[in-house]
């Protein structure tokens, strides 16, 4: 990757880098200030999302960015979905403010869960952005797992509630099974086409060709995605996870 390509990628993916920096900064403020810095951590999260939202919306409306690298595709369509995802995260934090402020378990605990909620939302958003912006199945998987790991912790963040801990454990176990199935599907796709780039697969595929491996890979991939999206009949983890999770989390998961 040349200097110009790297510069173009950094410029086009600026909303993504802002979200990553905001999540790391929120963790740093939490580590330095501690429980007294709850408002500062919250403001860092809100500011990061608003700034990323403004830049993403500006790039999307202008439609001037079309950057395609080996693993990422940052064009107008991608920026539109980034805009939608950031809006969801911003609404989640705004909705969670009163809950984070008055929730008994967050106030009585060490404060780590309260402050980390902001960082977890930001990192989950980063994972979703990577899913939308990737032309590579492995990067899609990494983005999906980044989002999932953050949500696992959010579901079990009420450590004093046995239902929350049980919900997080069930969700984690089911999510791990789904991840293994997804990886099997990705491996079968690689065995079929010797590439994991979606654009290259589309060029190699022959319409109407009934190859066994791609069909098996598609089945594994769909089953794993159905687990993650809670689509019947792979939705049996959903009631426990939604019931045990703190109030703002199910809305974020469902959206």
N, C-alpha and C positions, 0 to 999 in steps of 0.2 A: 504494500500500500504506500503510495507516494505521499509527499507532504500536502499537495493540493487535495488529494482524495481524503486524507485525514482531516484537513481543515474543513472540507465540505461536509464530512460526516459529523464532526463536532458541532458545526453550525446548524445543520439540519436536525440533529438530535438534541438540541439545547434543552427542550423541555424534559427529556429523559435524564440528562445530566443534572439538571436542577433538582429533580425529585431524589436522585441518589444522594446529592450533596445535602439536601434538606433532611433526609433520613439520618445521615451520619452526623449532621450538626445537632439534630435533636438528641441523639444518643450522647454526644459530647456535652451538651448543656446539662442533660440529666446527670451525667457522671460528675460534672464539676460542681453544679449548684445543689443537686439532690432534690429532696421533696419540696424545698422552698421554691424551686424553679419550675413548678408545674405550669404556671401561666406562660413563662418564657418558652417552654417546650411546645406548648399549644400554639403560641403565636408563630414560632418557627415553622411548624407544620402548615398552618394556614397560609403564611407568607409564601412558602415554597409552592404550595398548590396554586395559589392565585397567580404567582409569577409564571409558573409553567403553563397555566391555563391561558394567560394573556399572550404569551409568546406562541404557544401552539395554535391559538385561534387566529393570531395575526398571520402566521405562516400559512395556515389553511386557507384563509380568505384571499391572500395574495396569490396562492397557487404557484409560487416561484421555485419551490424546492422539489427536486426529484433526484434523490440520491440513492443509488443502488450499489451496495457493497457485497462482499462474499456472503455475509450472514444476515445483513439488515437491509430492509427496503424502506426508505423514508420518503414517501411521496404524499400527495394531497390526501389520498384515501386513508393512509396510515395516520396522518396528522389529525384527520377527522375523528378516527376511533380513539386516538390519544386524548383528544379534546373531551370526548364522551366519558372515558374512564376517569380522567382528572375531575370532571364535574361530579361523578359519583363519589369519589374519595372526598372531595370538598364538602359535599352535602352530608357525608357520613360524619366528618369531624364536627361540622356545625351542629348536627343533630345530637352528637355525643357530648357536647359541652356541658349541658346541665346534668347529664348522667355522671360524667366524670367528676363533676363538682360535688354532687350530693351523695354519690354511691358510698354506702357504709364500708364495704370491704376494701375499696380503694383508699379511703381516708384512713382506715385503721391499719392498713398494711404499711409496708416500708415505703410506699410511694413509687416503687419501681414499676409496678404494673400500670399505674396511672399514667406515668410519663412515657412508658414504652408503648402505650397504645398508639400514640401519634406516629412513632417511628414504624410500628408494624403496619399501619395503614399506608404509609408512604412506600414501604418496601413491597407490600402486596400490590400496590399500584404500579411500581416498577416492573414486577413480574408480569402483570397484565399487558403493559406496554411492550415488553419484549415479545410476548406472544403475538401481538398484532403486527409488530414491525419486522418479524423474522421471515426469511425465505428458506429457513433451514429447520428440519424437524428436531434436531438436537437442541437448538436454541429455543424452539417452541417448548420443548420439554423442560429446559432449565427455567424458562420464564414461568411455566405452570407450577413447577415445584417451589420456586421462590414465593409465588403467591400463596401456595398451599401451606408452606411452612409457617408463614406469617399468620395465616388464619387459624392454623392448629393452636398456636400460642394464644391468639385472641379468644378462641372458644374456651380454653382452659384457664383464662386469666383470673377467674374468681377462685382462688386457691382454697378458700374457706368453705366453698360449696361443693359437696361431694358430687352433685349432679353435673356441675361444670367440669370437674376433673374426669368423671366417667364419660361425659360427652366428648371431651378432647381426646381421650384414649381411644374410644370407638372410632371417632373420625380419623385419627392418625392411623389406626390399623387398617381401616377400609381404604384410606387414601394411599397407604403403602402398597396394598394389593393392586389398586388401580394403576399406580405408577409402574409396578412390575409388568402388568399387562400392556401398558403403553410402550414400555421399553421393548417388549417382545415384538410388538407391531412395528416399531421403528427398525428393529434389527432385521425383520423380514423384508421391509421395504428396501433396506440397504442390500440385502442378499439378492433382491430382484433386480434392482436398477444400478447398483454400485455407486449410488449417490444419495444424499439426504436432502438435497436442495429441491424444493417443490417445483421451481421453474424448469429444472433439468428433467425431473420426472415427467412433467407434462409434455416435454418434447420427445421423450423416449416411448411413452405409452402409445399403444396402438388401439384405436377405438374398436370395440367388439372383440378384442383379444381376450380369451378366457384363460389367463395364466393363473395357476393355483396359488403361488406364493403371494402375489399382490392381493388376491382375494382374501387369503388368510390374514395378511397384514392389515387389511382394511377392517376385518372383523375384530381383531385384537385392538386396533386403534379406536374403533367405535365403542367397544365395551369399556375401555379405559376412560374415554371421554364421557360416556354415559354415567359411570361411577362418579366422576368429578362434578358433573353437572346435575347429579341427582335426578336422572331421567329413569322412569320405570322401565324394567323391574329392578334397577340397581339403586334405588332411592331409600333403602331401609335404614341407612345411617342418619337420614335427615331429621326425623322427629327428635331423636336424642340430642343431636348437635344444636338444633335450633332452640330446643327447650332449655338446655343447660348453659348455652352461651349468654354472656352479658347482653343487655337489651340492644345496644347499637350494632352488635356484630351480625345477627341474622339478616338485618336489612342490607348490610354490606355484602354478605355472602350471596343473598338472593339476587342482588343487582349485578 
